């Protein structure tokens, strides 16, 4: 297991088309590669603003959190947060990457970062 500070060990996937299971979807964020079970830390002081889920249907990775900080609002998907409300200081644990391999065997496991307004988050990384 590796421990990452939110913005380390990053591989970016651009916004645009995502094809999975033969279904086209719009990719609305940035993916940060890390291993299942990795600890995810706050990149700066943040306020946690509730649960955020990527799917309408429940599965083992359908969890995440909405966060605000540094004038930004963003969502982290595929993370089991330690809590959904309150505040965290830079470097404090947000949560743990969920087991993506159980749902999508062979996928590159990652945290998905999506701006609340669905704008492109790339410039912040």
Secondary structure as GFF3:
##gff-version 3
##sequence-region A 1 125
A	DSSP	beta_strand	3	5	.	.	.	ID=ss1
A	DSSP	beta_strand	16	20	.	.	.	ID=ss2
A	DSSP	beta_strand	23	27	.	.	.	ID=ss3
A	DSSP	beta_strand	30	33	.	.	.	ID=ss4
A	DSSP	beta_strand	39	41	.	.	.	ID=ss5
A	DSSP	beta_strand	46	51	.	.	.	ID=ss6
A	DSSP	beta_strand	64	69	.	.	.	ID=ss7
A	DSSP	beta_strand	72	77	.	.	.	ID=ss8
A	DSSP	beta_strand	79	81	.	.	.	ID=ss9
A	DSSP	beta_strand	85	88	.	.	.	ID=ss10
A	DSSP	beta_strand	93	97	.	.	.	ID=ss11
A	DSSP	alpha_helix	100	103	.	.	.	ID=ss12
A	DSSP	beta_strand	110	115	.	.	.	ID=ss13
A	DSSP	three_ten_helix	122	124	.	.	.	ID=ss14
###
